[in-house]
Amino acid sequence: MKSCMESLLELERQYHEHLVKLTRKTGLTFAEWQLLVNIEHQIDTQEKLSALMNLNVSTLSRQLGRLLAKEFVTKVPADGKQGRRYFIYAATAQGEKAIEQLEEEFHKFDENLFRHWAQEEQNLLQILLNRLNKSMERLE
């Protein structure tokens, strides 16, 4: 029988694979989707995005470039500032539609995953996961 941690690692792998498949349906990679969601939440400069997502500038620039090429985001210069760090990024209508589509797909996935679970079981799982998360935080 697998240990708890082995089971969690396997679950995380399966979940990540499923998320990657869902994001590909919208023409995004998993990383691009995460970036797009942050931009939609008004984290709109390279400096803010780099700090939040813990990405180096070159990786972030490549991802932003792909989102721009796919027309999921736009960029405009910040008021009176020069340099690539001073662009403001915003989701386009196409980007917002992709986010909406993915949120709908995630909601369906969640419903299908737990459709045979009683609400009590879901609540217990949430309590145990929260407890595990707190224990992990204490170790850091």
Backbone as CSV, one residue per row, in Angstrom:
resi,resn,N_x,N_y,N_z,CA_x,CA_y,CA_z,C_x,C_y,C_z
1,MET,0.841,-1.186,0.000,0.000,0.000,0.000,0.889,1.253,0.000
2,LYS,0.460,2.255,-0.740,1.220,3.497,-0.835,1.112,4.290,0.451
3,SER,2.164,5.047,0.728,2.116,5.964,1.869,1.243,7.160,1.491
4,CYS,0.892,7.951,2.493,0.092,9.154,2.241,0.797,10.093,1.275
5,MET,2.089,10.299,1.485,2.833,11.218,0.633,2.945,10.689,-0.798
6,GLU,3.137,9.390,-0.950,3.177,8.813,-2.302,1.834,8.998,-3.009
7,SER,0.767,8.797,-2.278,-0.572,8.992,-2.859,-0.801,10.445,-3.248
8,LEU,-0.344,11.368,-2.395,-0.495,12.790,-2.719,0.324,13.168,-3.948
9,LEU,1.525,12.635,-4.056,2.353,12.910,-5.234,1.705,12.369,-6.500
10,GLU,1.155,11.192,-6.435,0.481,10.603,-7.590,-0.760,11.424,-7.960
11,LEU,-1.506,11.831,-6.973,-2.688,12.664,-7.214,-2.300,13.994,-7.849
12,GLU,-1.220,14.604,-7.348,-0.757,15.875,-7.904,-0.349,15.701,-9.365
13,ARG,0.333,14.615,-9.681,0.753,14.342,-11.056,-0.462,14.199,-11.969
14,GLN,-1.457,13.426,-11.538,-2.666,13.223,-12.333,-3.434,14.540,-12.516
15,TYR,-3.526,15.305,-11.459,-4.235,16.583,-11.511,-3.533,17.540,-12.472
16,HIS,-2.206,17.604,-12.378,-1.438,18.481,-13.261,-1.626,18.065,-14.727
17,GLU,-1.585,16.776,-15.011,-1.800,16.277,-16.371,-3.169,16.707,-16.886
18,HIS,-4.170,16.617,-16.027,-5.519,17.013,-16.432,-5.588,18.519,-16.713
19,LEU,-4.964,19.315,-15.867,-4.947,20.764,-16.084,-4.240,21.122,-17.388
20,VAL,-3.157,20.440,-17.686,-2.427,20.692,-18.929,-3.326,20.402,-20.131
21,LYS,-4.069,19.302,-20.077,-4.988,18.967,-21.176,-6.062,20.037,-21.337
22,LEU,-6.600,20.504,-20.222,-7.637,21.529,-20.291,-7.107,22.829,-20.880
23,THR,-5.918,23.235,-20.456,-5.369,24.499,-20.956,-5.041,24.403,-22.443
24,ARG,-4.595,23.248,-22.895,-4.280,23.080,-24.326,-5.514,23.275,-25.201
25,LYS,-6.687,22.933,-24.686,-7.924,23.116,-25.461,-8.154,24.580,-25.823
26,THR,-7.640,25.483,-25.008,-7.830,26.913,-25.256,-6.636,27.533,-25.986
27,GLY,-5.640,26.715,-26.321,-4.472,27.224,-27.020,-3.407,27.794,-26.102
28,LEU,-3.489,27.474,-24.824,-2.535,27.970,-23.835,-1.727,26.822,-23.252
29,THR,-0.530,27.148,-22.775,0.186,26.192,-21.939,-0.267,26.440,-20.502
30,PHE,0.078,25.535,-19.625,-0.279,25.695,-18.216,0.330,26.981,-17.653
31,ALA,1.604,27.228,-17.961,2.296,28.428,-17.460,1.655,29.701,-18.022
32,GLU,1.301,29.687,-19.310,0.663,30.857,-19.921,-0.689,31.134,-19.269
33,TRP,-1.411,30.087,-18.964,-2.719,30.254,-18.321,-2.555,30.915,-16.956
34,GLN,-1.589,30.449,-16.165,-1.356,31.045,-14.850,-0.985,32.519,-14.984
35,LEU,-0.158,32.829,-15.951,0.247,34.207,-16.200,-0.949,35.057,-16.617
36,LEU,-1.760,34.540,-17.508,-2.947,35.256,-17.979,-3.918,35.553,-16.839
37,VAL,-4.123,34.601,-15.966,-5.015,34.813,-14.815,-4.478,35.930,-13.921
38,ASN,-3.177,35.935,-13.688,-2.585,36.999,-12.867,-2.731,38.363,-13.526
39,ILE,-2.567,38.418,-14.836,-2.741,39.682,-15.555,-4.188,40.155,-15.435
40,GLU,-5.108,39.227,-15.538,-6.521,39.607,-15.402,-6.822,40.140,-14.003
41,HIS,-6.074,39.674,-13.015,-6.250,40.135,-11.639,-5.451,41.399,-11.346
42,GLN,-5.097,42.132,-12.382,-4.441,43.443,-12.277,-3.002,43.393,-11.791
43,ILE,-2.366,42.259,-11.902,-0.924,42.175,-11.656,-0.339,42.362,-13.050
44,ASP,-0.090,43.623,-13.400,-0.002,43.983,-14.809,1.353,44.467,-15.318
45,THR,2.398,44.391,-14.504,3.733,44.773,-14.984,4.672,43.583,-14.837
46,GLN,5.763,43.615,-15.608,6.731,42.519,-15.511,7.312,42.412,-14.109
47,GLU,7.539,43.542,-13.494,8.109,43.550,-12.148,7.186,42.833,-11.157
48,LYS,5.905,43.174,-11.191,4.935,42.547,-10.282,4.774,41.064,-10.599
49,LEU,4.677,40.740,-11.888,4.489,39.344,-12.295,5.694,38.491,-11.922
50,SER,6.881,39.039,-12.139,8.106,38.309,-11.815,8.181,37.998,-10.325
51,ALA,7.849,38.978,-9.502,7.894,38.781,-8.053,6.847,37.772,-7.595
52,LEU,5.638,37.911,-8.102,4.544,37.028,-7.684,4.776,35.583,-8.111
53,MET,5.202,35.413,-9.358,5.319,34.072,-9.914,6.709,33.464,-9.727
54,ASN,7.608,34.246,-9.125,8.962,33.779,-8.873,9.647,33.298,-10.166
55,LEU,9.521,34.131,-11.212,10.125,33.824,-12.503,11.222,34.833,-12.803
56,ASN,12.276,34.373,-13.475,13.282,35.345,-13.897,12.736,36.114,-15.100
57,VAL,13.325,37.254,-15.377,12.802,38.171,-16.384,12.784,37.549,-17.777
58,SER,13.803,36.777,-18.132,13.843,36.203,-19.481,12.724,35.184,-19.693
59,THR,12.470,34.348,-18.698,11.373,33.374,-18.797,10.043,34.095,-18.899
60,LEU,9.857,35.084,-18.056,8.624,35.860,-18.069,8.442,36.573,-19.407
61,SER,9.497,37.150,-19.939,9.422,37.846,-21.224,9.008,36.899,-22.344
62,ARG,9.548,35.691,-22.348,9.169,34.701,-23.370,7.694,34.347,-23.256
63,GLN,7.229,34.120,-22.036,5.822,33.764,-21.844,4.907,34.916,-22.244
64,LEU,5.270,36.124,-21.869,4.468,37.286,-22.256,4.472,37.462,-23.770
65,GLY,5.616,37.210,-24.394,5.707,37.300,-25.847,4.772,36.326,-26.535
66,ARG,4.681,35.110,-25.997,3.764,34.114,-26.586,2.310,34.524,-26.390
67,LEU,1.988,35.066,-25.211,0.615,35.542,-24.984,0.271,36.706,-25.912
68,LEU,1.231,37.580,-26.146,1.017,38.692,-27.080,0.811,38.172,-28.498
69,ALA,1.644,37.228,-28.934,1.544,36.668,-30.287,0.208,35.950,-30.499
70,LYS,-0.285,35.304,-29.451,-1.567,34.596,-29.538,-2.755,35.530,-29.343
71,GLU,-2.454,36.796,-29.069,-3.450,37.846,-28.873,-4.360,37.599,-27.658
72,PHE,-3.767,37.040,-26.605,-4.480,36.872,-25.343,-4.270,38.074,-24.426
73,VAL,-3.210,38.839,-24.670,-2.934,40.049,-23.896,-2.488,41.175,-24.823
74,THR,-2.578,42.390,-24.299,-2.027,43.568,-24.966,-1.052,44.212,-24.004
75,LYS,-0.186,45.081,-24.537,0.714,45.823,-23.657,0.754,47.267,-24.141
76,VAL,0.804,48.155,-23.163,0.923,49.583,-23.456,1.983,50.160,-22.516
77,PRO,2.717,51.168,-22.980,3.730,51.770,-22.099,3.075,52.439,-20.889
78,ALA,3.713,52.300,-19.747,3.242,52.980,-18.538,3.492,54.474,-18.704
79,ASP,2.749,55.269,-18.015,2.839,56.721,-18.124,4.256,57.243,-17.954
80,GLY,4.841,57.746,-19.057,6.107,58.443,-19.018,7.322,57.623,-18.652
81,LYS,7.217,56.318,-18.609,8.368,55.503,-18.212,8.923,54.774,-19.429
82,GLN,10.207,54.514,-19.413,10.900,53.855,-20.521,11.374,52.473,-20.090
83,GLY,11.497,51.575,-21.051,12.054,50.248,-20.787,10.989,49.184,-20.691
84,ARG,11.432,47.944,-20.900,10.479,46.833,-20.951,9.797,46.576,-19.610
85,ARG,10.413,46.981,-18.532,9.801,46.748,-17.225,8.595,47.644,-16.993
86,TYR,8.406,48.632,-17.855,7.362,49.617,-17.617,6.205,49.519,-18.600
87,PHE,5.892,48.315,-19.043,4.700,48.095,-19.840,3.590,47.593,-18.937
88,ILE,2.384,47.981,-19.262,1.200,47.494,-18.560,0.548,46.444,-19.465
89,TYR,0.307,45.274,-18.927,-0.316,44.183,-19.680,-1.778,44.060,-19.271
90,ALA,-2.617,43.728,-20.240,-4.045,43.546,-19.977,-4.552,42.391,-20.832
91,ALA,-5.500,41.646,-20.287,-6.109,40.542,-21.028,-7.020,41.114,-22.110
92,THR,-6.972,40.508,-23.281,-7.869,40.892,-24.370,-9.199,40.157,-24.192
93,ALA,-10.151,40.456,-25.045,-11.438,39.738,-25.012,-11.199,38.244,-25.230
94,GLN,-10.269,37.910,-26.121,-9.938,36.507,-26.370,-9.332,35.871,-25.121
95,GLY,-8.474,36.611,-24.419,-7.877,36.105,-23.184,-8.921,35.902,-22.101
96,GLU,-9.823,36.858,-21.969,-10.893,36.739,-20.973,-11.801,35.563,-21.290
97,LYS,-12.066,35.342,-22.584,-12.892,34.209,-22.994,-12.208,32.886,-22.642
98,ALA,-10.890,32.821,-22.840,-10.136,31.610,-22.501,-10.199,31.338,-21.005
99,ILE,-10.050,32.380,-20.201,-10.124,32.222,-18.745,-11.513,31.727,-18.341
100,GLU,-12.533,32.334,-18.915,-13.915,31.938,-18.614,-14.156,30.480,-18.997
101,GLN,-13.673,30.094,-20.172,-13.832,28.718,-20.636,-13.129,27.741,-19.695
102,LEU,-11.919,28.093,-19.262,-11.182,27.220,-18.361,-11.851,27.125,-16.996
103,GLU,-12.372,28.225,-16.495,-13.078,28.183,-15.210,-14.285,27.260,-15.296
104,GLU,-14.986,27.311,-16.419,-16.136,26.429,-16.623,-15.696,24.966,-16.672
105,GLU,-14.601,24.702,-17.382,-14.073,23.327,-17.471,-13.617,22.823,-16.098
106,PHE,-12.968,23.679,-15.309,-12.534,23.281,-13.973,-13.732,22.980,-13.078
107,HIS,-14.780,23.778,-13.211,-15.986,23.559,-12.417,-16.601,22.196,-12.774
108,LYS,-16.677,21.877,-14.054,-17.211,20.570,-14.491,-16.332,19.441,-13.960
109,PHE,-15.015,19.628,-14.043,-14.077,18.620,-13.558,-14.297,18.360,-12.072
110,ASP,-14.411,19.436,-11.302,-14.627,19.341,-9.864,-15.928,18.596,-9.559
111,GLU,-16.976,18.957,-10.273,-18.268,18.284,-10.065,-18.165,16.797,-10.382
112,ASN,-17.516,16.449,-11.493,-17.382,15.042,-11.876,-16.507,14.270,-10.897
113,LEU,-15.455,14.902,-10.425,-14.544,14.236,-9.510,-15.238,13.859,-8.198
114,PHE,-16.078,14.740,-7.700,-16.704,14.528,-6.390,-18.183,14.154,-6.459
115,ARG,-18.682,13.801,-7.618,-20.129,13.546,-7.736,-20.608,12.360,-6.900
116,HIS,-19.728,11.407,-6.604,-20.126,10.249,-5.799,-19.714,10.390,-4.334
117,TRP,-19.271,11.580,-3.956,-18.861,11.839,-2.585,-19.989,12.560,-1.867
118,ALA,-20.270,12.138,-0.659,-21.231,12.864,0.182,-20.589,14.179,0.619
119,GLN,-21.424,15.150,0.930,-20.907,16.448,1.374,-20.064,16.288,2.644
120,GLU,-20.471,15.389,3.517,-19.705,15.107,4.738,-18.291,14.637,4.409
121,GLU,-18.166,13.762,3.414,-16.860,13.257,3.011,-15.993,14.379,2.426
122,GLN,-16.601,15.224,1.625,-15.875,16.353,1.050,-15.393,17.294,2.151
123,ASN,-16.247,17.554,3.118,-15.875,18.423,4.238,-14.728,17.817,5.047
124,LEU,-14.793,16.512,5.297,-13.737,15.837,6.044,-12.415,15.904,5.286
125,LEU,-12.465,15.667,3.981,-11.248,15.763,3.179,-10.669,17.168,3.265
126,GLN,-11.513,18.181,3.185,-11.044,19.568,3.255,-10.385,19.849,4.606
127,ILE,-10.976,19.363,5.669,-10.407,19.542,7.005,-9.030,18.876,7.094
128,LEU,-8.937,17.648,6.601,-7.665,16.923,6.666,-6.596,17.568,5.786
129,LEU,-6.981,18.047,4.616,-6.009,18.718,3.746,-5.529,20.029,4.370
130,ASN,-6.441,20.768,4.975,-6.053,21.999,5.664,-5.088,21.697,6.812
131,ARG,-5.372,20.634,7.539,-4.511,20.237,8.654,-3.125,19.832,8.149
132,LEU,-3.090,19.072,7.053,-1.821,18.670,6.453,-1.041,19.883,5.975
133,ASN,-1.731,20.836,5.384,-1.090,22.067,4.914,-0.471,22.841,6.076
134,LYS,-1.196,22.969,7.176,-0.674,23.659,8.363,0.553,22.943,8.916
135,SER,0.502,21.610,8.941,1.658,20.839,9.421,2.872,21.073,8.542
136,MET,2.647,21.123,7.241,3.743,21.350,6.299,4.327,22.742,6.493
137,GLU,3.478,23.741,6.708,3.946,25.116,6.936,4.808,25.201,8.188
138,ARG,4.457,24.453,9.216,5.237,24.477,10.449,6.652,23.922,10.259
139,LEU,6.812,23.016,9.297,8.119,22.421,9.032,9.054,23.353,8.294
140,GLU,8.502,24.334,7.608,9.333,25.237,6.788,10.095,26.203,7.592
